[in-house]
Amino acid sequence: MALQESGEMYLETILVLSRKSSYVRAIDVGEYMGYSKPSVSRAMSHLKSGGFIFVKDNLLHLTDTDRAVAEKIYERHCC
């Protein structure tokens, strides 16, 4: 499954939040990005079904491969 720009932004946000805290919840992503709960829920569902993230104990985690993708996106946006 190809990742669209909005998906990249969600992955980047999960990465940034995971660097600030030991856990990331969907509500944290929504607050950080300024998006509604339904929008974030739908996006997380797409990312989960695409294998980009996994959810354990209601916490969001990036797969190892997608953590590397998120880090590249983050670096690109920082420079």
Residue pairs with C-beta under 8 A, 6 or more apart in sequence:
1 49
1 50
1 51
3 11
3 50
3 52
3 69
6 43
7 43
7 46
7 47
7 50
7 52
8 69
8 70
8 73
9 33
10 29
10 33
10 40
10 43
10 44
10 47
11 47
11 52
11 53
11 62
11 66
11 69
11 70
11 73
12 70
12 73
12 74
12 77
13 29
13 32
13 33
14 24
14 29
14 53
14 60
14 62
14 70
15 62
15 67
15 70
15 71
15 73
15 74
16 32
16 74
17 24
17 28
17 29
17 32
18 24
18 61
18 62
21 28
23 59
24 59
24 60
24 61
25 58
25 59
25 60
26 37
26 40
26 41
26 44
26 60
27 37
27 40
29 35
29 40
29 44
29 60
30 36
30 37
30 39
30 40
33 40
35 43
44 53
44 55
44 60
47 53
48 54
48 55
51 63
52 62
52 63
52 66
53 60
53 61
53 62
53 63
53 66
54 61
54 63
55 61
62 70
